[in-house]
Amino acid sequence: MALNPKFAGQKLAAHVSPYTLHTLELYLDYVCPFSKKMFDTVYDSVFPVVKKKYPDKVQFIFRQQIQPWHPSSTLVHEAGAAVLKTNPDKFWDFSKALFAKQTDFFDVNVVHEPRNKTYERLAKLAGEAGVDEKKIYSLLEVPDKPDEDGSTNVGNGVTNDIKLMVKANRLTGVHVTPTVLFNGVVEGGISSSFSKEDWEQWLEKNIT
């Protein structure tokens, strides 16, 4: 699937190639433990291998997959969208920081917290990843007063971006996280339990 230019920060590539690259799309949820496992392996161990052996052949795309049975999933992915809007080159760094603190946003740790307070914590995390904390919070904060037209279901500064992401993801029919697409087709052979060595074997077999 094509990547909307406004979400270009979701791409992780080692080299700008004039040729078509193999694309691995990672459908991940920030509050999914199995997504964290895959992200950490890919970001810390697999991408360095790709940069060394396949820099002009492979790219990764992080597809933000909101899982609505975790109510905080929408909030954390809104923070990812705010980083894409503010400082897209920090998206993967922010994602690394958020996955490292993912349990802070699990159900029992947000159930008594007002929505904007959760946004404050997410904005602070973005600040620690090198993004302007105030800009992130300004995009996430939901006002407590009606809009000029009297509407009270106003959303925030990234609502429209989240709508685009959700619409695009629904077209693929992806449900489980993590799910990997290889050149647009679901690759059921890759799982969250893949080690660096498993990834290396898979790459050697599939990247030509």
N, CA, C and O of each residue as an XYZ file, in Angstrom:
832
protein
N       0.840     -1.187      0.000
C       0.000      0.000      0.000
C       0.881      1.245      0.000
O       1.928      1.276      0.648
N       0.455      2.256     -0.721
C       1.207      3.503     -0.776
C       1.191      4.199      0.575
O       0.282      3.992      1.378
N       2.200      5.022      0.820
C       2.302      5.768      2.070
C       1.970      7.231      1.820
O       2.607      7.891      0.999
N       0.971      7.731      2.530
C       0.606      9.134      2.433
C       1.819      9.987      2.806
O       2.411      9.765      3.862
N       2.209     10.964      1.965
C       3.385     11.779      2.265
C       3.362     12.435      3.639
O       4.421     12.665      4.224
N       2.167     12.744      4.172
C       2.121     13.399      5.493
C       2.533     12.444      6.608
O       2.808     12.874      7.728
N       2.576     11.131      6.299
C       3.001     10.140      7.284
C       4.362      9.550      6.922
O       4.681      8.427      7.312
N       5.160     10.310      6.178
C       6.454      9.811      5.697
C       7.378      9.382      6.825
O       8.250      8.537      6.628
N       7.191      9.958      8.006
C       8.036      9.586      9.136
C       7.882      8.143      9.565
O       8.724      7.626     10.299
N       6.813      7.476      9.121
C       6.609      6.073      9.467
C       7.573      5.153      8.707
O       7.708      3.977      9.047
N       8.236      5.685      7.689
C       9.144      4.870      6.876
C      10.529      4.833      7.502
O      11.032      5.848      7.983
N      11.137      3.656      7.490
C      12.492      3.471      7.985
C      13.307      2.839      6.863
O      13.191      1.642      6.601
N      14.125      3.643      6.207
C      14.913      3.174      5.073
C      16.350      3.633      5.244
O      16.611      4.711      5.779
N      17.278      2.806      4.784
C      18.693      3.126      4.946
C      19.235      3.924      3.780
O      20.297      4.538      3.886
N      18.524      3.923      2.677
C      19.079      4.524      1.467
C      17.933      5.001      0.594
O      16.921      4.313      0.464
N      18.086      6.170     -0.005
C      17.096      6.655     -0.960
C      17.455      6.091     -2.320
O      18.447      6.494     -2.928
N      16.647      5.159     -2.793
C      16.972      4.441     -4.019
C      16.082      4.899     -5.168
O      14.899      5.170     -4.963
N      16.639      4.989     -6.378
C      15.808      5.312     -7.533
C      14.971      4.123     -7.983
O      14.122      4.253     -8.865
N      15.209      2.970     -7.380
C      14.505      1.755     -7.749
C      13.437      1.427     -6.707
O      13.467      1.935     -5.587
N      12.498      0.572     -7.095
C      11.464      0.143     -6.171
C      12.064     -0.774     -5.114
O      12.773     -1.728     -5.432
N      11.772     -0.474     -3.867
C      12.302     -1.257     -2.765
C      11.301     -2.324     -2.335
O      10.094     -2.160     -2.513
N      11.811     -3.419     -1.768
C      10.947     -4.341     -1.052
C      10.433     -3.611      0.189
O      11.186     -2.902      0.856
N       9.161     -3.788      0.490
C       8.564     -3.067      1.612
C       7.980     -4.033      2.632
O       7.163     -4.894      2.305
N       8.415     -3.871      3.866
C       7.862     -4.607      5.005
C       7.041     -3.637      5.836
O       7.584     -2.721      6.454
N       5.723     -3.842      5.849
C       4.823     -2.994      6.619
C       4.518     -3.686      7.941
O       4.027     -4.815      7.963
N       4.809     -3.010      9.027
C       4.598     -3.559     10.359
C       3.363     -2.907     10.972
O       3.381     -1.720     11.300
N       2.301     -3.676     11.124
C       1.077     -3.174     11.759
C       1.209     -3.409     13.257
O       1.114     -4.539     13.735
N       1.429     -2.319     13.987
C       1.763     -2.398     15.407
C       0.856     -1.497     16.228
O       0.422     -0.438     15.776
N       0.582     -1.946     17.448
C      -0.175     -1.140     18.407
C       0.731     -0.827     19.588
O       1.350     -1.726     20.157
N       0.807      0.426     19.950
C       1.705      0.851     21.024
C       1.426      0.182     22.368
O       2.331      0.087     23.197
N       0.204     -0.281     22.605
C      -0.094     -0.914     23.887
C      -0.276     -2.428     23.746
O      -0.932     -3.061     24.573
N       0.299     -2.990     22.707
C       0.293     -4.441     22.495
C       1.678     -4.989     22.833
O       2.650     -4.606     22.182
N       1.804     -5.873     23.828
C       3.114     -6.418     24.209
C       3.832     -7.129     23.060
O       5.058     -7.077     22.962
N       3.066     -7.791     22.198
C       3.682     -8.512     21.084
C       4.204     -7.535     20.023
O       5.207     -7.800     19.362
N       3.507     -6.402     19.872
C       4.004     -5.355     18.969
C       5.319     -4.786     19.478
O       6.238     -4.533     18.699
N       5.405     -4.588     20.787
C       6.653     -4.093     21.380
C       7.799     -5.056     21.092
O       8.904     -4.639     20.743
N       7.529     -6.320     21.237
C       8.566     -7.329     21.011
C       9.076     -7.266     19.585
O      10.285     -7.305     19.355
N       8.155     -7.168     18.614
C       8.579     -7.095     17.220
C       9.301     -5.785     16.935
O      10.342     -5.775     16.277
N       8.749     -4.674     17.432
C       9.384     -3.378     17.191
C      10.815     -3.371     17.697
O      11.731     -2.972     16.978
N      11.011     -3.811     18.931
C      12.348     -3.783     19.527
C      13.335     -4.620     18.713
O      14.475     -4.207     18.499
N      12.902     -5.783     18.265
C      13.794     -6.635     17.477
C      14.141     -5.976     16.147
O      15.305     -5.937     15.748
N      13.124     -5.461     15.468
C      13.363     -4.836     14.165
C      14.230     -3.591     14.309
O      15.212     -3.424     13.586
N      13.866     -2.722     15.240
C      14.562     -1.436     15.355
C      15.989     -1.588     15.877
O      16.912     -0.941     15.381
N      16.162     -2.449     16.882
C      17.474     -2.571     17.525
C      18.405     -3.543     16.822
O      19.618     -3.333     16.812
N      17.859     -4.613     16.228
C      18.713     -5.685     15.714
C      18.620     -5.917     14.219
O      19.627     -6.206     13.572
N      17.409     -5.792     13.654
C      17.228     -6.134     12.242
C      17.581     -4.971     11.323
O      18.238     -5.171     10.302
N      17.157     -3.764     11.669
C      17.451     -2.642     10.784
C      18.951     -2.405     10.600
O      19.367     -2.068      9.492
N      19.780     -2.566     11.630
C      21.228     -2.473     11.391
C      21.731     -3.484     10.364
O      22.642     -3.181      9.593
N      21.148     -4.678     10.348
C      21.509     -5.677      9.341
C      21.081     -5.213      7.955
O      21.826     -5.357      6.986
N      19.882     -4.657      7.866
C      19.377     -4.156      6.588
C      20.266     -3.027      6.066
O      20.592     -2.985      4.880
N      20.656     -2.117      6.955
C      21.532     -1.011      6.534
C      22.851     -1.524      5.982
O      23.420     -0.931      5.065
N      23.331     -2.616      6.536
C      24.622     -3.161      6.122
C      24.523     -4.016      4.867
O      25.368     -3.905      3.978
N      23.500     -4.870      4.780
C      23.433     -5.856      3.707
C      22.443     -5.511      2.592
O      22.641     -5.904      1.443
N      21.366     -4.769      2.933
C      20.317     -4.507      1.939
C      19.904     -3.032      1.917
O      18.709     -2.740      1.870
N      20.843     -2.111      1.950
C      20.465     -0.699      2.102
C      19.631     -0.145      0.953
O      18.843      0.780      1.152
N      19.796     -0.698     -0.242
C      19.056     -0.194     -1.396
C      17.980     -1.174     -1.850
O      17.511     -1.112     -2.986
N      17.588     -2.091     -0.942
C      16.615     -3.109     -1.336
C      15.391     -3.207     -0.428
O      14.345     -3.690     -0.862
N      15.502     -2.758      0.831
C      14.427     -2.972      1.797
C      14.099     -1.689      2.545
O      14.988     -0.919      2.909
N      12.803     -1.474      2.768
C      12.356     -0.402      3.643
C      11.254     -0.933      4.556
O      10.534     -1.865      4.198
N      11.133     -0.336      5.728
C      10.081     -0.680      6.682
C       9.097      0.484      6.782
O       9.479      1.649      6.679
N       7.846      0.149      6.980
C       6.824      1.154      7.276
C       6.091      0.730      8.539
O       5.611     -0.399      8.636
N       6.006      1.621      9.489
C       5.279      1.394     10.743
C       3.837      1.837     10.511
O       3.554      3.031     10.410
N       2.931      0.870     10.427
C       1.511      1.179     10.290
C       0.879      1.195     11.687
O       0.847      0.176     12.376
N       0.389      2.344     12.084
C      -0.193      2.489     13.420
C      -1.585      1.847     13.450
O      -2.528      2.345     12.836
N      -1.688      0.742     14.171
C      -2.918     -0.049     14.208
C      -3.593      0.110     15.563
O      -3.190     -0.524     16.538
N      -4.614      0.951     15.629
C      -5.357      1.169     16.865
C      -6.200     -0.063     17.174
O      -6.950     -0.544     16.325
N      -6.065     -0.569     18.406
C      -6.866     -1.706     18.852
C      -7.869     -1.180     19.884
O      -7.495     -0.947     21.034
N      -9.136     -0.989     19.494
C     -10.087     -0.237     20.324
C     -10.496     -0.911     21.618
O     -11.083     -0.257     22.480
N     -10.206     -2.213     21.793
C     -10.531     -2.827     23.093
C      -9.574     -2.353     24.179
O      -9.813     -2.585     25.364
N      -8.493     -1.692     23.781
C      -7.633     -0.967     24.718
C      -7.959      0.517     24.537
O      -7.457      1.131     23.595
N      -8.774      1.112     25.399
C      -9.187      2.500     25.184
C      -8.030      3.485     25.023
O      -8.151      4.473     24.299
N      -6.911      3.216     25.698
C      -5.776      4.141     25.586
C      -5.056      4.017     24.257
O      -4.217      4.857     23.934
N      -5.365      2.987     23.477
C      -4.691      2.797     22.191
C      -4.874      4.012     21.294
O      -3.930      4.460     20.644
N      -6.103      4.548     21.259
C      -6.338      5.741     20.446
C      -5.463      6.895     20.915
O      -4.882      7.605     20.094
N      -5.365      7.089     22.216
C      -4.616      8.224     22.750
C      -3.134      8.133     22.411
O      -2.526      9.122     22.001
N      -2.552      6.951     22.579
C      -1.114      6.826     22.316
C      -0.818      6.968     20.826
O       0.217      7.517     20.446
N      -1.727      6.474     19.982
C      -1.497      6.632     18.544
C      -1.733      8.072     18.091
O      -1.134      8.526     17.116
N      -2.600      8.784     18.797
C      -2.723     10.221     18.521
C      -1.395     10.916     18.794
O      -0.999     11.820     18.059
N      -0.711     10.493     19.849
C       0.596     11.082     20.141
C       1.577     10.788     19.010
O       2.352     11.659     18.617
N       1.544      9.565     18.488
C       2.390      9.248     17.332
C       2.064     10.122     16.139
O       2.962     10.578     15.431
N       0.774     10.357     15.914
C       0.353     11.223     14.814
C       0.828     12.658     15.027
O       1.203     13.341     14.074
N       0.809     13.112     16.278
C       1.279     14.469     16.578
C       2.773     14.605     16.313
O       3.227     15.647     15.841
N       3.536     13.564     16.612
C       4.973     13.591     16.311
C       5.192     13.622     14.805
O       6.055     14.356     14.324
N       4.427     12.838     14.055
C       4.535     12.857     12.594
C       4.247     14.255     12.046
O       4.870     14.692     11.079
N       3.322     14.931     12.658
C       2.923     16.265     12.204
C       3.962     17.319     12.592
O       4.148     18.305     11.879
N       4.627     17.109     13.710
C       5.537     18.109     14.269
C       6.991     17.893     13.872
O       7.684     18.828     13.471
N       7.437     16.664     13.989
C       8.853     16.346     13.760
C       8.954     14.904     13.261
O       9.360     14.018     14.012
N       8.585     14.659     11.988
C       8.475     13.290     11.483
C       9.753     12.471     11.549
O       9.697     11.244     11.635
N      10.904     13.130     11.509
C      12.151     12.373     11.577
C      12.411     11.803     12.973
O      13.350     11.031     13.165
N      11.583     12.183     13.942
C      11.710     11.652     15.298
C      10.671     10.569     15.598
O      10.590     10.081     16.725
N       9.878     10.195     14.592
C       8.785      9.255     14.834
C       9.273      7.923     15.384
O       8.698      7.405     16.341
N      10.328      7.358     14.793
C      10.810      6.063     15.255
C      11.461      6.174     16.634
O      11.338      5.263     17.453
N      12.151      7.284     16.891
C      12.722      7.504     18.227
C      11.616      7.613     19.272
O      11.709      7.039     20.357
N      10.570      8.359     18.926
C       9.447      8.483     19.846
C       8.782      7.122     20.062
O       8.424      6.770     21.186
N       8.621      6.371     18.989
C       8.004      5.051     19.101
C       8.815      4.146     20.011
O       8.255      3.391     20.806
N      10.130      4.220     19.894
C      11.004      3.440     20.769
C      10.771      3.827     22.231
O      10.655      2.964     23.101
N      10.704      5.130     22.486
C      10.495      5.616     23.856
C       9.123      5.203     24.388
O       8.993      4.838     25.556
N       8.103      5.261     23.533
C       6.755      4.913     23.958
C       6.626      3.415     24.226
O       6.006      3.013     25.211
N       7.200      2.599     23.367
C       7.156      1.164     23.625
C       7.883      0.817     24.928
O       7.476     -0.087     25.657
N       8.952      1.542     25.205
C       9.689      1.279     26.449
C       8.842      1.565     27.677
O       9.044      0.967     28.733
N       7.887      2.487     27.535
C       7.019      2.859     28.660
C       5.571      2.414     28.442
O       4.654      2.960     29.056
N       5.365      1.433     27.579
C       3.999      1.100     27.176
C       3.114      0.718     28.353
O       1.923      1.030     28.344
N       3.664      0.044     29.375
C       2.817     -0.371     30.493
C       2.255      0.823     31.266
O       1.247      0.694     31.961
N       2.902      1.980     31.148
C       2.383      3.187     31.794
C       1.028      3.596     31.216
O       0.295      4.382     31.816
N       0.707      3.043     30.026
C      -0.531      3.419     29.345
C      -1.482      2.235     29.192
O      -2.438      2.292     28.417
N      -1.212      1.154     29.941
C      -2.134      0.024     29.986
C      -3.380      0.416     30.771
O      -3.387      1.417     31.487
N      -4.427     -0.382     30.627
C      -5.746     -0.057     31.176
C      -5.713      0.423     32.629
O      -6.248      1.483     32.952
N      -5.081     -0.366     33.501
C      -5.152     -0.038     34.927
C      -4.385      1.233     35.272
O      -4.589      1.808     36.341
N      -3.511      1.675     34.382
C      -2.713      2.870     34.651
C      -3.301      4.140     34.045
O      -2.740      5.224     34.202
N      -4.423      4.007     33.356
C      -5.088      5.194     32.807
C      -6.545      5.302     33.228
O      -7.192      6.313     32.953
N      -7.069      4.282     33.886
C      -8.508      4.209     34.120
C      -9.038      5.379     34.946
O     -10.174      5.807     34.744
N      -8.244      5.897     35.859
C      -8.704      7.017     36.695
C      -8.110      8.361     36.251
O      -8.224      9.360     36.961
N      -7.487      8.374     35.093
C      -6.781      9.576     34.650
C      -7.593     10.328     33.599
O      -8.033      9.718     32.625
N      -7.806     11.639     33.765
C      -8.476     12.421     32.728
C      -7.690     12.355     31.409
O      -6.464     12.247     31.401
N      -8.411     12.422     30.331
C      -7.807     12.273     28.994
C      -6.645     13.238     28.767
O      -5.583     12.836     28.292
N      -6.847     14.497     29.103
C      -5.782     15.469     28.866
C      -4.552     15.213     29.740
O      -3.440     15.588     29.368
N      -4.745     14.580     30.891
C      -3.598     14.220     31.730
C      -2.769     13.131     31.042
O      -1.539     13.152     31.101
N      -3.442     12.189     30.394
C      -2.722     11.174     29.622
C      -1.953     11.838     28.487
O      -0.809     11.479     28.208
N      -2.582     12.798     27.844
C      -1.896     13.539     26.782
C      -0.666     14.273     27.324
O       0.368     14.336     26.658
N      -0.783     14.821     28.520
C       0.371     15.509     29.117
C       1.550     14.548     29.278
O       2.693     14.902     28.990
N       1.265     13.345     29.735
C       2.341     12.351     29.908
C       2.937     11.952     28.567
O       4.148     11.760     28.454
N       2.094     11.829     27.555
C       2.585     11.473     26.222
C       3.422     12.600     25.626
O       4.441     12.349     24.983
N       2.992     13.837     25.840
C       3.756     14.983     25.343
C       5.115     15.063     26.028
O       6.119     15.385     25.394
N       5.140     14.769     27.318
C       6.414     14.767     28.044
C       7.343     13.692     27.488
O       8.545     13.918     27.348
N       6.793     12.536     27.175
C       7.583     11.454     26.584
C       8.142     11.873     25.230
O       9.286     11.565     24.898
N       7.324     12.580     24.453
C       7.796     13.092     23.165
C       8.942     14.081     23.375
O       9.914     14.094     22.620
N       8.811     14.908     24.411
C       9.886     15.845     24.731
C      11.180     15.139     25.046
O      12.253     15.592     24.648
N      11.090     14.023     25.765
C      12.278     13.248     26.100
C      12.906     12.606     24.856
O      14.089     12.263     24.850
N      12.092     12.450     23.801
C      12.595     11.884     22.540
C      13.089     12.965     21.580
O      13.447     12.677     20.438
N      13.105     14.213     22.057
C      13.654     15.294     21.246
C      12.641     16.081     20.442
O      13.012     16.813     19.524
N      11.363     15.942     20.774
C      10.300     16.669     20.082
C       9.772     17.759     21.013
O       9.810     17.611     22.235
N       9.278     18.851     20.432
C       8.769     19.968     21.218
C       7.529     19.538     22.008
O       6.463     19.317     21.433
N       7.678     19.425     23.313
C       6.600     18.938     24.179
C       5.359     19.814     24.093
O       4.241     19.301     24.039
N       5.545     21.121     24.079
C       4.403     22.032     24.042
C       3.622     21.906     22.745
O       2.392     21.960     22.747
N       4.343     21.735     21.627
C       3.655     21.582     20.341
C       2.843     20.288     20.311
O       1.721     20.253     19.805
N       3.429     19.234     20.860
C       2.714     17.965     20.885
C       1.451     18.085     21.722
O       0.380     17.646     21.302
N       1.572     18.676     22.903
C       0.393     18.791     23.755
C      -0.674     19.680     23.114
O      -1.869     19.416     23.249
N      -0.245     20.720     22.425
C      -1.221     21.614     21.785
C      -2.031     20.884     20.713
O      -3.186     21.226     20.462
N      -1.422     19.882     20.087
C      -2.143     19.098     19.086
C      -3.060     18.054     19.722
O      -4.069     17.665     19.134
N      -2.706     17.609     20.916
C      -3.458     16.535     21.565
C      -4.591     17.029     22.464
O      -5.629     16.377     22.571
N      -4.397     18.157     23.097
C      -5.363     18.646     24.089
C      -6.762     18.793     23.490
O      -6.933     19.312     22.387
N      -7.742     18.330     24.235
C      -9.142     18.490     23.854
C      -9.734     19.611     24.697
O      -9.655     19.561     25.924
N     -10.328     20.623     24.062
C     -10.871     21.752     24.828
C     -12.085     21.330     25.652
O     -12.758     20.350     25.334
N     -12.349     22.082     26.711
C     -13.493     21.780     27.569
C     -14.654     22.730     27.322
O     -15.570     22.827     28.138
N     -14.611     23.431     26.190
C     -15.690     24.341     25.821
C     -16.158     24.019     24.412
O     -15.361     23.551     23.598
N     -17.427     24.254     24.100
C     -17.947     23.983     22.755
C     -17.219     24.784     21.684
O     -16.662     25.849     21.953
N     -17.236     24.252     20.466
C     -16.677     24.966     19.329
C     -17.557     26.169     18.998
O     -18.631     26.333     19.578
N     -17.106     27.004     18.073
C     -17.856     28.219     17.718
C     -19.256     27.892     17.218
O     -20.188     28.672     17.413
N     -19.403     26.732     16.568
C     -20.724     26.363     16.047
C     -21.564     25.603     17.068
O     -22.650     25.121     16.748
N     -21.058     25.496     18.303
C     -21.795     24.827     19.350
C     -21.490     23.353     19.476
O     -22.003     22.694     20.380
N     -20.662     22.817     18.585
C     -20.320     21.395     18.628
C     -19.513     21.071     19.869
O     -18.626     21.828     20.263
N     -19.828     19.938     20.481
C     -19.082     19.507     21.672
C     -18.299     18.217     21.428
O     -17.686     17.679     22.349
N     -18.318     17.727     20.203
C     -17.560     16.531     19.834
C     -16.441     16.972     18.898
O     -16.425     16.625     17.717
N     -15.504     17.745     19.451
C     -14.599     18.534     18.615
C     -13.298     17.825     18.258
O     -12.624     18.245     17.317
N     -12.918     16.769     18.971
C     -11.650     16.108     18.670
C     -10.466     16.989     19.016
O     -10.562     17.879     19.862
N      -9.345     16.732     18.351
C      -8.147     17.538     18.599
C      -7.388     17.776     17.296
O      -7.928     17.569     16.209
N      -6.143     18.209     17.407
C      -5.388     18.608     16.234
C      -4.909     17.477     15.348
O      -4.356     17.733     14.279
N      -5.103     16.232     15.759
C      -4.688     15.100     14.916
C      -5.849     14.177     14.574
O      -5.639     13.109     13.999
N      -7.071     14.574     14.918
C      -8.223     13.710     14.655
C      -8.330     13.335     13.187
O      -8.566     12.169     12.869
N      -8.163     14.286     12.295
C      -8.288     13.989     10.866
C      -7.189     13.052     10.379
O      -7.430     12.216      9.508
N      -5.983     13.184     10.932
C      -4.903     12.270     10.556
C      -5.205     10.851     11.028
O      -4.960      9.887     10.302
N      -5.737     10.723     12.240
C      -6.106      9.410     12.754
C      -7.187      8.781     11.878
O      -7.152      7.578     11.618
N      -8.133      9.577     11.428
C      -9.179      9.066     10.544
C      -8.566      8.489      9.266
O      -8.989      7.432      8.797
N      -7.574      9.180      8.704
C      -6.924      8.695      7.483
C      -6.205      7.379      7.732
O      -6.288      6.459      6.918
N      -5.495      7.286      8.863
C      -4.775      6.053      9.183
C      -5.732      4.876      9.339
O      -5.506      3.798      8.789
N      -6.802      5.099     10.094
C      -7.770      4.029     10.346
C      -8.429      3.591      9.043
O      -8.603      2.396      8.804
N      -8.792      4.546      8.209
C      -9.428      4.222      6.926
C      -8.497      3.381      6.070
O      -8.920      2.379      5.492
N      -7.223      3.780      5.981
C      -6.259      3.036      5.174
C      -6.055      1.630      5.720
O      -6.008      0.670      4.951
N      -5.934      1.498      7.036
C      -5.705      0.185      7.641
C      -6.899     -0.742      7.460
O      -6.731     -1.945      7.265
N      -8.106     -0.182      7.525
C      -9.301     -1.012      7.351
C      -9.364     -1.612      5.950
O      -9.913     -2.699      5.768
N      -8.820     -0.931      4.980
C      -8.838     -1.442      3.611
C      -8.022     -2.714      3.461
O      -8.266     -3.503      2.548
N      -7.056     -2.923      4.346
C      -6.228     -4.130      4.266
C      -6.865     -5.310      4.987
O      -6.504     -6.459      4.731
N      -7.807     -5.040      5.882
C      -8.429     -6.105      6.655
C      -7.561     -6.625      7.790
O      -7.877     -7.660      8.377
N      -6.477     -5.934      8.112
C      -5.606     -6.371      9.201
C      -6.353     -6.267     10.525
O      -7.037     -5.279     10.789
N      -6.215     -7.289     11.345
C      -6.871     -7.308     12.651
C      -5.864     -7.505     13.782
O      -5.802     -6.698     14.710
N      -5.077     -8.575     13.705
C      -4.158     -8.939     14.774
C      -2.916     -8.058     14.742
O      -2.420     -7.708     13.671
N      -2.420     -7.705     15.915
C      -1.119     -7.041     16.004
C      -0.161     -7.948     16.768
O      -0.527     -8.557     17.773
N       1.079     -8.027     16.271
C       1.541     -7.426     15.024
C       1.158     -8.262     13.811
O       1.029     -9.483     13.902
N       0.979     -7.600     12.684
C       0.830     -8.242     11.381
C       1.851     -7.613     10.451
O       2.080     -6.405     10.504
N       2.469     -8.426      9.598
C       3.465     -7.934      8.656
C       2.965     -8.156      7.237
O       2.502     -9.243      6.894
N       3.063     -7.119      6.419
C       2.819     -7.238      4.985
C       4.147     -7.119      4.263
O       4.943     -6.224      4.547
N       4.380     -8.024      3.331
C       5.595     -7.974      2.510
C       5.180     -7.667      1.086
O       4.512     -8.469      0.433
N       5.579     -6.507      0.615
C       5.195     -6.033     -0.722
C       3.684     -6.104     -0.936
O       3.202     -6.498     -1.998
N       2.953     -5.707      0.113
C       1.507     -5.590      0.026
C       0.724     -6.839      0.351
O      -0.506     -6.804      0.346
N       1.400     -7.954      0.639
C       0.724     -9.223      0.924
C       1.060     -9.650      2.353
O       2.209     -9.545      2.782
N       0.052    -10.135      3.092
C       0.289    -10.581      4.464
C       1.322    -11.701      4.472
O       1.189    -12.693      3.755
N       2.361    -11.524      5.300
C       3.430    -12.515      5.446
C       3.228    -13.227      6.780
O       3.707    -12.785      7.824
N       2.498    -14.351      6.711
C       2.157    -15.071      7.928
C       3.324    -15.794      8.554
O       3.225    -16.267      9.686
N       4.440    -15.887      7.830
C       5.599    -16.595      8.359
C       6.426    -15.792      9.332
O       7.312    -16.340      9.988
N       6.156    -14.497      9.440
C       6.896    -13.647     10.369
C       6.045    -13.413     11.611
O       4.887    -13.010     11.510
N       6.615    -13.663     12.765
C       5.865    -13.493     14.010
C       6.639    -12.623     14.990
O       7.802    -12.288     14.764
N       5.977    -12.267     16.072
C       6.624    -11.441     17.100
C       7.750    -12.190     17.789
O       8.619    -11.573     18.405
N       7.745    -13.511     17.693
C       8.788    -14.309     18.342
C      10.051    -14.413     17.501
O      11.036    -15.009     17.937
N      10.034    -13.839     16.299
C      11.222    -13.874     15.436
C      12.414    -13.232     16.138
O      12.324    -12.108     16.632
N      13.514    -13.945     16.176
C      14.773    -13.403     16.699
C      15.527    -12.710     15.565
O      15.110    -12.760     14.408
N      16.621    -12.077     15.905
C      17.468    -11.475     14.880
C      17.891    -12.519     13.854
O      17.897    -12.254     12.652
N      18.242    -13.705     14.336
C      18.688    -14.776     13.434
C      17.557    -15.233     12.519
O      17.781    -15.507     11.339
N      16.331    -15.316     13.065
C      15.176    -15.678     12.240
C      14.964    -14.655     11.139
O      14.707    -15.015      9.990
N      15.069    -13.382     11.489
C      14.917    -12.318     10.512
C      16.008    -12.397      9.443
O      15.729    -12.236      8.255
N      17.227    -12.639      9.859
C      18.328    -12.721      8.898
C      18.095    -13.850      7.900
O      18.332    -13.683      6.703
N      17.631    -14.998      8.388
C      17.337    -16.114      7.495
C      16.207    -15.766      6.541
O      16.260    -16.093      5.355
N      15.186    -15.104      7.065
C      14.047    -14.722      6.218
C      14.486    -13.717      5.146
O      14.106    -13.842      3.983
N      15.258    -12.757      5.527
C      15.737    -11.756      4.573
C      16.594    -12.387      3.485
O      16.451    -12.074      2.303
N      17.473    -13.269      3.896
C      18.360    -13.939      2.934
C      17.555    -14.736      1.909
O      17.925    -14.813      0.738
N      16.461    -15.320      2.361
C      15.628    -16.125      1.486
C      14.745    -15.286      0.566
O      14.480    -15.677     -0.570
N      14.290    -14.134      1.056
C      13.263    -13.388      0.337
C      13.709    -12.107     -0.354
O      12.992    -11.576     -1.203
N      14.879    -11.611      0.000
C      15.360    -10.375     -0.612
C      16.412    -10.692     -1.673
O      17.469    -11.247     -1.376
N      16.105    -10.336     -2.888
C      17.028    -10.622     -3.997
C      17.460     -9.328     -4.663
O      18.236     -9.354     -5.617
